[in-house]
Each structure stands twice: as structure tokens, then as C-alpha cells.
Amino acid sequence: MTSVISGQVSALSALVVDDDPLMTEIVSALLRDFALVDIETAQDGNEALAMLSLRHVDLMVCDLNMPGMDGALLLKHLADFPSPPALILLSGEHPRVLEASGQLAATLGLTVLGVLQKPVDRVRLAELLQRYNTQFPKREKSGATIELSKQDLRRGLKKGTQRLAYQPKIDLKSGELVGAEALLRWKDPELGNIPPNHVVSSAERHGFIDELTLAILHQAVMDRAKLVAADLPINIAVNLSLHNLRMPDMVEHIIQIVTAKGDKPANFTLEITETCLIEDLATALEMLIRLRMNGFQLAIDDYGTGASTMQFLQQFPTTEMKIDRSFVVAAPLSEHGCAFLSTAIELGTKLGQVTVAEGIETFAQCTLATKLGCQQGQGFYFSEPLPLDAFIAWARSYQPGWLKQKTDLLICTEK
């Protein structure tokens, strides 16, 4: 079995956390069989945290039910580390508890290679080790919420504080680049980089979201002209807050910004994000219908997380359904996770939506989404969000064929 483990994996440092000395020795022995050399052990969460405070570890195999600090609480503390280890969760608890723990870890922003039911299956452990990727994205912690005043926001737009980064959208069947999402970046001269969700929430609270949205769209339209000049005439997606659907003349402003630059609405997708409750459904529907009739594509963003995304799918004239990252991350970890993703994809397909898997980070996630019939993918597995010039350089060097050449072990059986 050692021969199937790559050199990258055998070079990993590992920490095995379990209160059962026999189980700790069994897992450590299996890891040694797979050529791992740097292996530490801990009896509970407290001991594990003490070790992690002294040194970095690439991989942690962690039990859930332990005295002192159990695995669930340990996951919460791991999320506070700047570079937490990738995780393999191990337990004799009910499979649903184990799967829910994997979902908890993913929700906390941790990298989960998979879950293992006791007793440990050697082949399954080897499969999970092969999923390790040294290029797993490191997520920035948002920290305390930063509140921007209306004056801060207006001053920022005047000074060009806002920037856009573009993350590619890939056709999962052909591997072709089909579009990109324009993502807000905001660097305040005094506060530094501010998380986009803090900027948007501040704009919504202070009644400045329409100005912010139109400014972002204006920049995206100008950037798309540069993409066309670079022979990259792809669709660009821009986020549209539900707050934007309260101003009747918003439709005219959106159309004017796009057409004034000689572009066509069909080249843009407006992603509807659920940041508030709809107070006037009739007005919102009217605006969305008019945007569709003028050629804009409409997408439901983060499907599956909001309280009303199912309602949106039923009532809004959308063309695209973006399935939230939480579904994508959970799918390769268990049969239940796979079933949820499969159901979402099937629903979107039956309703005539282009289905997009958000937050793809691993080939297992990518291959499973493709296998289940998802049409497009987006995430760090393809590329992080990039400034326009860097995105153009990436797109020119991108080779669609690489996506079809890889293989990976999956846990969702063929139908």
C-alpha cells in the first residue's frame, strides 16, 4: 500500500488525537506504513492545542468523543489558528454525528479530507491521505465587524478605494472558461483591507447600496471591454442585493450603464444575494422580469443557505442556480452529503437552470459535482479571485484539457 502514497503525502507532519492509546498506536502505525515519519500523538483537545501552539502540523487525525476537550470543541479552537492542519475525523459515534462534525469543520473554514468510522479502514485512510493538497487555500479571518459610515463609503468611491477581483467559472464537462464573477475588494487608506461583506452590510444599513452596486457594475462593464480586447469575450457576473430591488428606476440605471459602453445585457449575469427579507415582492418581481426581458441573466447566489432561496427559485425568472460551498464541501465526505448535492443539482436542472458548484477546492469535489451533472464550477481549485490584468494572464495560459486528464477516488457510487 505504501507505493500508492505520493511523496508529497509521505512528507507530511501528522498529529493523531485520540484518548484510546491502542487506537492512537493503530492509526500511527498505519501512517508509518504509508511512509509518514513525522507523527505526534495527543490524548485530547487540550494536549493537541498545546502542541499546535509550539509547532505547525500539516495533518490531524482526530477522534470526536474524548474526555477533557472533545473533538467538536477542538474544531472550534482550530479555526482560530492562522494555518490549521487538514483534518481526517475519526469516531465510533453514529455516522450522522460523524458527518455533522465534518460539516461543522467545513463551516468553520477548516479543510476536511474526510471522515472515518472506527475501526479504521486501511484503504479508506489511504484514499483520504491522497486528497491532501499543499495548495489548499488559506482563508483570511474576518475578525470584528468593521462599520463604515455613509461618508466613508462615498469618499471611498470617489477616491477609487473599491477594486474588483475576478474568479473564473468553468464548464465542468469541457473544462472551458465560460465566465467570471466580479468580487469586491475595498482597501481603506486608514483601516486597510476591509472584508467585502462588511462593506456591503454597511452600505445596506446606510442606504448606500444602490450607489455601491452601480459603481461596481460600471467598473465591471469597463473591465469587460478590456477582456473583449484581449479576446476573452466571457460573461461577467455582478452581485445584486435584494435592497437594490426597492428602487424602481434601478433597472434603467443598470441598462444605461451597460449599453452606454456599447455592451449588451446578455453578457452580464446579476447574482441575487439574500441579505434581507423582501418587503415588496411585486416590485422585486417587476424589476427582475424587466431585467430578464432586456437580456440580463439572473442567478440565485448561495442556493441552500438562505431562508428564502427555494422561494426565489420558484418565483424569480432566474437562469442560473449557484449551489453554496457548504453543499460542495460536504458532498465527498459522506453519502448524505452526496445526496444533498445531487438533489440540488437535479432540482436546478429540472427547472431549466444552469447549475454552478461554488467553492470547489479539491479534485474530489470537482469530479463529484461533474459526475452528478453540475454544469459549471467556481472556486480555488481553478483559481483564486484575481485583479483584471492577472486574470487575463491566467486565462491566456489556462489549458482546458487538464481538467479531463485527472482521476480521483470518490465515495459516491455510480448509479
N, C-alpha and C positions, 0 to 999 in steps of 0.2 A: 504493500500500500504506500510505502514511503515514496516510491518512484513517481506517483501521480501528483505529489505535492510540489508546487513550484518553488524555485529558490527564493522568490520574494516572500512566500509564506514561511519557509523554514527559518528565515532571518528575523522573524517577529519576536518581540518580547511579550510574554504572556503572564497573566495573573489568574490563578484558579481560586475562586472564593466559594467555600462550602464548609459547613460545620461538621460534616462527617469525614473523619480522617481517611477512611477507606475510599470514599468517593473522590476525595482530593487526590489520593495516590493513583487511582484508576485513570482519572482524566489527565493527570500529569504524565503518566506512563504512555497514554495514547498520543499525547502531544509530542513526547520524545520519540515515539515510533514514527511520527510524521516529520522528524528531523528538527523540531524546535529544541533549542538548547537553553535559552534564557527564560526560565519558568520560575515564578514565585508563587507562594500559596498564602491564603489568609482564611481565618476561621469564621469571620463575619464582616459586616459592612464597616464597622469601626476600624478594624485592623486593615481592611482594604484601603480605606481613605487615608489612613496614616502612611501606608506605603506609597500611595499615589502622590502624597504631598512631598515626598522625597525624590521621586523619580517618575519619568514618563513610561507608560506601558502601552503597547500597540493594541493588545487584545485582552479582553477579560471574559473568562468563562465563569458565569455567576449563578449560584443557587438562589432560590427565592425565599424559601421558608427557613430562616436561620434565627437563633436567639441573638439578643443584643440589638443589632440593626439588621432588619430583614432586607431582602433584595429590592423590594418596591421602594423603600426609603432610600436605599443606596443609589438607585437610579436618579432620584430627585437631586441628591448631592452631586452626582457625577455631572449633571447638566451644568453645574456652576464652574466646572473646570474648563480652562481655555482650550485644551486639546484632550478631551476624554477618549478612552480606548474604545475600539469597536467591540461589540458585545455579542456573545452567544449566551442565551439564557437557558438555564438547566433546572428542572424541577420534577418532583414526583406528584405535584399538585394536579388537579383536574386540567385537561387540555385547554379549556376555555380560560382558566386562570393564567395559564402559561401564555396563551395567545394575547390576552388582555394586557399582560405585562410587556409583551413585545410592542403592542400598540402604545402603551404608556411611554416606553423608551423612545419610540419614534416621534411621539407628540412632543417630548422634551427636547427634540433635536438631536438625539443620540443616534449613532449608526448601529443598526441591528443586523447582524449577519444571519440570524435565525434563532429558532428555539428548539430545544432538545428535551424529550421526555426521558426520565430515568426508567430503566437502566440505559446507559449511554450506548447508542448505536454507532459503531466504528465508521461505517460507510457514510452515514449521515453527517457525522462530525467532519469527515474529510470533505464532503460537499460544501459545508458551511465555511471551512477554512479557505477553500478555493475562491470564495466570494470576496475575500479581503482585497482591498484596493488601496494602495498607498496614496492615491489622489482623491480620497473621499473629501468632499468639500468641508471646510471649517466654517461654521456659521458664527456670525458676529452676534453677541448677546445684545439685546436691545437696551437693557438696563432700565432705569427710571424713565417714565414718560416725560418727554420734553414738550412743553407748551409754547407754541409760537403765537404771538398776537397778530391781529389783522395788519398792523403796521409792519411787523416783521415780515409777513408774507408778501405784502405789497412791495416793500423795499427789496425783498429778495428777487421778485420777478423783474423789477426794474434794473437790478444790477446783474441779472443773469445767474443768480445763485443756483437755479434749477438746471439740471443736466439730465439727459436721457441715456440709458444703457439698453442695449438690445440683446435679447436672448432668443436664439433660433427655435423655430418649430419645424420638426422633421416628419416627413411622411414615413411611417414605420414599415411600410411594405417595400417601398422603392429606395428608402434612405435619402431621398431628395430633400433639399431645403425648400420649404414652401411658404415660410413666413417668419415673422419675428414679433415679439411683444416689446413695446416701448415701456421701460420701467423707470420711474422717477428716482433721481438722485439729488440730494439737497445738501450743499456744503455751506454752512453759515460761517462768515468770517470770524465770529467770536465763539460760537458753540461747536464748530467743526461739523463733521458729517452727522446728519440727523436722519434716523430711520424714516423711510418713506411713509409708513403707516402713521407716524407721529405728525408728519407734515399734513397728510390728508385729513386726519381727525381734527387737527387744529383748524384747518380750512373749513371743514364742515361745521364746527362749533361756532366759528366767527362769521359764517355766511360768505365765505370767500371761495367756496369750492368751484363755483362756475368759472370765475376768473382763472383759477389754477388749472382746471380741466381744459379750458380753451387755449391757455398758454402751452400746455403740454401737447395738445393736438397740433397747434401751429408749428411747434418745433418738429414734431413727427412728420408733418407734411413737407417741411423743408428738407428734413433728413432723407425722406423717401426720394425726393428729387435727386439727391446725391447718389442714392442706391441705384436708381434707374440709369444715371450717367455712368455708374460703374458696372452696368449690365447685370444688375440684380433687381429686377422689377417685381419684388415679392410683396405680399400683403403685410401690412403693419397693423398690429393690434394696440389699441389705446383703452385704458380703463375709464369707465363711465360710472360715477357714483349715482345711487338712487336719488341723492339730493339734487343732482342735475336734472332730474325728470320732474321738477317742480316749476321750472321756468319755461313758459310756453314758447318764447322766441328762441330757446336754446337750439332747437332744430335748425332754424335759419342761420344762426351763428355757426354751427358745425358745418353746414353745407357750404356757407360762404368761405370759410377758411380753407376747405379742401379745393373747391372749384376756382378760387382766386389764384391759386398757384398752377392751374391747368391740370390738376389731377382729377381722378374720378372716385366717387364714394365707394365703388365696388372694390377698390384697392385697400380699403380700411375695414377693420373689424373693431366694433365697440364692445368691450367686455364689461358686462353689468355686474357690479360687485354689491353684495348685500351688506351695507353698512348702517342701515336704518330701516324702520318699518315704512311701508308705503302708505301715505296718508290719503292720497287721491289716486286710486287705481285707474280711474277713467282717464285722467290727464297723462299718467305714465304710459298707458296703453296707446293713447293717441300719438304721443311723441315717438314711441318705438315703432308704431306702424308707419308713420311718416318717414322715419329714418330708413326703414326697410324698403319702402316704395321708392325712395330716392337712391337705392342701390347699396347702402351700407350693410355689411354683415354684422350680425348680433350674436354675442356669445354669453352664456351663463358661466360666470367665473366661480371657481372653488365649489363645484357641484358636490353636494353631500354634507357640507358643513353648516350652512345657514338654516334657519328655521323655515325659510320660505322657498328654498331652491326648487323643490318639487312643484310648488305653486307657479313659480316663474316658468318652469319647463312646460307646464300645462297652458299658461295664459299668454306668455310673451311670444312674439313672432321671431324666435331665435333661429339661427342656422348652425350653431356650434355649442357643444357642451364640454366644458373643461372640468375633468374629474379631479377632485382635490388630491393633493400629495399624500394625505393620510391613507387613502384607499390604495394608492400605488405602492407605498412603502409596505403596507400590511399584506398585500396580496401574495408575495412569495414566501411569507412566514408561516402560513397555515392554510388548510383547506377552507376555513371560514373566511379568512381574508381574501382568498382567491374567489370565493363565491360572491362576496360583496362587489369586488371589482368587475367580475363577469356580469353581474346583474345590472350594474350601472352602464356598462358598455352596451349590453343588449337593449336596455331601455332607450338609450340615446339613439342607437341605430334604428330601432323600430319607429322612432319619432322623426326620423329623417335628419338627425343632427350629425355634423362632423364631430366625432369623439376625439378628445385630446387628453392624454395622460400627463398630468402636471407633476413636476418634482422628480423625474426619473434620474436616479443617481447610479444605478448598477445595471449590468447587462441582464441579470436575472429579472429585474423589474421591467426592463425594455422588452426582453424576449417574451415574458409572460403577457404583457399588455398587447403585444403584436399577436401572439397566439390566440388571445381571447377576442380579437377582432377590432381592437382600437386602431384608429386610422392615423393619428398623429401623436407625437411625443415632444415634450419640452422638459429641460432640466440640466443639471450639471454634468450628467453623463455625456451630453453632446457639447455643451459649452456653458460657462458662467455668463451672466449678462456683461456685455462689452460696450465701451464707448463706440461711436459710429465708425471711426477710422479703423479701430481694432476689429470691429465686427466685419467690415468689408474685407480686411486682410484674412480673417478666419474663413469667411465664405469662399474666397478665391482659392484657398488651399484645401478646403473641405472635399473629401472624396466619399461620395455616397455609397460606394461599394463595400466599404469597411464594415458597415452595419450587417450585411448579409453573410459575411465570412466567419463571424464568430459563433461559437456554440457555448452552451452553459447548461448546468444541471438544474432542472425545475422540479417543484414538488406538486404542481398541479397536473394531474394525469390527463392524457388525451381523452377526448370524448369519443 
